[in-house]
Amino acid sequence: MRELEGSIAVITGAGAGMGRAHALLLAERGAGIVAQDIRGDKAEETAALVRESGGEATALACDVADTERLTALLGELAARLGRIDILVNNAGIGGEPVIEDVTEAEFDRTFAVHVKGSFFATRAVVPTMKRQRRGKIINISSIWGMVGHHYASPYCGAKAALLGLTKAWAKELAPWNIHVNAVAPGGVVTEMVLAQPDIEAKMAQKVARVPLGRYAEPRELSYTVAFLASPQADFITGQVISPNGGEVIVGI
């Protein structure tokens, strides 16, 4: 299970939740980890956990929406490490307002983190991947980006935009053997989810709609990410995989 040995994986939003789970599992599979997070202490916590388990990791503290700084840091990183093999665009923020309550600032921030941050992180690593003639880019979307929801429309729109980027990049970058796919989770037990108001009632309502009868643990999503990053997925690009317990069944 060390199929990622010698590779370098950059994971945005790796300070907690799914991002941290992705970092730990990819490290177990042999990848060196770059754990990015807006919270530098949390990024360093993830990097320390990787190192404690015997892996190699670097913490990267910045806001993915600060595209100038993000681009500079990733450029410096590629020059220092000599390669970037995997990018997981995982950074995200929550928020579930009805449309009348959405401010322009909230709308802009949602798209800046999910869409703009993912776009410019990808733009920053693509030159290195092209030189290598190999790379794996994995965008973390959501089932809400596929089917929508009755609130949180900015979040739904941003996650849907990631699916459009996934499809476009898959076609554009295929000549360089760069694979681009998306993971669209259903409900996942993360800090961001648990911080929502009235979360117990919301989770009970959602679980009632999930055939498997529960939320996922973050590591269960990481197995899909690790698969898409691995050589086993070398003929998969432009696809959306949705681990959601059967809540949304698509593509059949």
C-alpha positions in Angstrom: 0.0 0.0 0.0 2.9 2.4 -0.6 2.0 3.2 -4.2 2.5 6.9 -3.7 6.1 6.5 -2.5 8.3 9.3 -3.6 5.5 11.6 -4.6 4.6 15.0 -3.2 1.0 15.8 -2.4 -0.3 19.4 -1.7 -3.6 19.4 0.3 -5.4 22.7 0.9 -7.5 23.1 4.0 -5.5 20.3 5.6 -5.7 21.7 9.2 -8.7 19.6 10.2 -11.5 17.5 9.1 -11.4 15.9 5.6 -8.2 17.7 4.7 -6.3 16.3 7.7 -7.7 12.8 7.0 -6.5 13.1 3.3 -3.0 14.2 4.5 -2.7 11.3 6.9 -3.9 8.6 4.5 -1.8 9.8 1.6 1.2 9.9 3.9 0.5 6.3 4.9 0.5 5.5 1.2 4.0 7.0 0.9 3.4 10.6 -0.2 5.3 13.5 1.2 2.7 16.0 2.4 2.3 19.8 2.1 -0.5 20.7 4.5 -1.9 24.1 3.7 -4.4 25.9 5.9 -5.3 29.5 6.7 -4.6 28.6 10.3 -0.9 28.1 10.5 -1.1 26.3 13.9 -3.6 23.8 12.5 -1.5 23.2 9.4 1.5 22.5 11.6 -0.5 20.1 13.7 -1.3 18.1 10.7 2.3 18.1 9.5 3.4 17.0 13.0 0.9 14.1 12.9 2.3 13.0 9.6 5.9 13.2 10.9 5.0 11.3 14.1 3.7 8.5 11.9 7.0 8.3 10.0 6.1 10.5 7.0 7.5 13.7 5.7 5.4 16.9 5.8 5.6 20.6 5.5 3.1 23.1 6.8 2.0 26.0 4.5 0.1 28.9 6.2 -1.9 31.1 3.9 -5.4 32.0 2.7 -6.2 30.2 -0.6 -8.2 33.3 -1.6 -5.0 35.4 -1.4 -4.1 34.1 -4.9 -0.9 36.2 -5.2 0.6 34.8 -2.0 -0.7 31.3 -2.7 0.9 31.3 -6.2 4.2 32.6 -4.8 4.3 30.0 -2.0 3.5 27.1 -4.3 6.0 28.3 -6.8 8.7 28.4 -4.1 7.6 25.0 -2.9 7.9 23.4 -6.4 11.4 24.9 -6.9 12.6 23.6 -3.5 11.1 20.1 -3.7 11.6 19.7 -7.4 8.2 18.2 -8.0 4.5 18.3 -7.2 2.6 15.1 -8.1 -0.8 15.5 -6.4 -3.0 18.5 -5.6 -6.1 18.1 -3.5 -8.3 21.2 -3.7 -10.0 20.6 -0.4 -10.2 24.1 1.3 -13.7 25.2 1.9 -16.0 27.1 4.2 -19.6 26.5 5.3 -22.7 28.6 5.8 -26.3 27.9 5.1 -28.2 31.1 4.7 -31.4 31.5 2.7 -31.0 33.8 -0.3 -32.4 36.9 1.3 -29.8 36.7 4.0 -26.7 36.3 1.8 -24.5 39.4 1.8 -22.3 40.3 -1.1 -19.3 39.8 1.1 -20.4 36.3 2.1 -21.1 35.4 -1.6 -17.7 36.7 -2.7 -15.9 34.9 0.1 -17.6 31.6 -0.7 -16.5 31.7 -4.3 -13.1 33.1 -3.4 -12.2 30.1 -1.2 -13.9 27.3 -3.1 -13.5 28.4 -6.7 -10.8 31.0 -7.0 -8.6 29.3 -4.5 -8.9 26.0 -6.3 -8.3 27.6 -9.7 -5.2 29.5 -8.8 -3.7 26.6 -6.7 -4.2 24.4 -9.8 -2.7 27.1 -12.1 0.3 27.3 -9.8 1.1 23.5 -9.9 0.3 22.8 -13.5 3.7 24.0 -15.0 5.5 21.6 -12.7 3.1 18.7 -13.6 3.5 19.5 -17.3 7.3 19.3 -17.0 6.9 15.9 -15.2 4.3 14.9 -17.8 2.3 13.5 -14.9 0.0 14.7 -12.2 -3.2 14.1 -10.2 -5.6 16.9 -9.4 -8.5 16.1 -7.1 -11.2 18.7 -6.5 -13.4 18.2 -3.4 -17.0 19.2 -4.4 -20.2 18.1 -2.8 -23.5 16.3 -3.6 -25.0 19.8 -3.2 -23.0 20.9 -6.2 -24.7 18.1 -8.2 -28.3 18.3 -7.1 -28.6 21.6 -5.2 -30.2 22.2 -1.9 -33.1 24.3 -0.6 -30.7 26.8 1.1 -26.9 27.6 1.0 -27.1 28.5 -2.7 -23.7 30.2 -2.8 -22.1 27.0 -1.5 -24.1 24.9 -4.0 -23.0 27.2 -6.8 -19.4 27.2 -5.8 -19.3 23.4 -5.5 -21.0 23.1 -8.9 -18.4 25.4 -10.4 -15.7 23.0 -9.2 -17.3 20.2 -11.2 -17.2 22.5 -14.3 -13.5 23.2 -13.7 -12.9 19.4 -13.3 -14.3 18.6 -16.6 -12.6 21.4 -18.5 -9.2 20.8 -16.9 -9.4 17.0 -17.6 -9.7 17.7 -21.3 -7.1 20.5 -21.3 -4.4 18.7 -19.3 -4.8 15.2 -20.6 -2.1 15.6 -23.3 0.4 16.0 -20.4 -0.9 12.9 -18.6 -2.4 15.0 -15.9 -5.6 13.5 -14.5 -8.3 15.7 -13.0 -11.3 14.3 -11.0 -13.7 15.4 -8.4 -15.0 13.8 -5.2 -18.5 14.9 -4.2 -19.2 13.8 -0.6 -22.5 13.5 1.1 -22.7 14.2 4.9 -19.4 13.9 6.7 -18.7 14.3 10.4 -16.2 17.2 10.5 -15.5 20.1 12.8 -17.1 22.5 10.3 -20.3 20.4 10.2 -20.5 19.9 14.0 -20.1 23.7 14.5 -23.4 24.4 12.8 -26.4 25.5 14.9 -29.0 22.8 15.7 -26.7 20.2 14.2 -28.2 17.2 16.0 -31.6 17.9 14.5 -30.1 18.6 11.1 -28.1 15.4 11.2 -31.1 13.3 12.2 -33.1 14.7 9.3 -30.3 14.0 6.9 -29.5 10.5 8.1 -33.1 9.6 7.6 -32.6 10.2 3.8 -29.4 8.2 3.6 -29.9 4.5 2.7 -26.8 3.5 4.7 -28.2 5.3 7.7 -25.3 7.5 8.8 -22.8 10.2 8.0 -19.4 9.3 6.7 -16.2 9.6 8.7 -13.5 11.8 7.1 -11.2 8.9 6.4 -13.9 7.1 4.4 -13.7 10.0 1.9 -9.9 9.9 2.0 -9.9 6.4 0.5 -11.6 7.8 -2.6 -9.0 10.6 -2.8 -6.2 8.1 -2.3 -7.6 5.9 -5.1 -7.8 8.8 -7.5 -4.2 9.8 -6.6 -2.9 6.3 -7.2 -1.7 4.4 -10.3 -4.9 2.4 -10.2 -6.8 5.5 -11.4 -4.5 6.2 -14.4 -7.3 5.8 -16.9 -9.8 7.9 -15.0 -10.1 11.6 -15.7 -12.9 14.1 -15.8 -15.1 12.0 -13.5 -17.1 12.8 -10.3 -17.2 10.1 -7.6 -19.8 10.7 -4.9 -19.4 8.7 -1.6 -22.7 9.6 -0.1 -24.2 6.4 1.4 -26.7 6.2 -1.4 -28.4 9.6 -0.7 -27.8 10.6 -4.3 -27.4 7.9 -6.9 -26.2 9.2 -10.3 -24.5 8.0 -13.4 -26.3 4.8 -13.9 
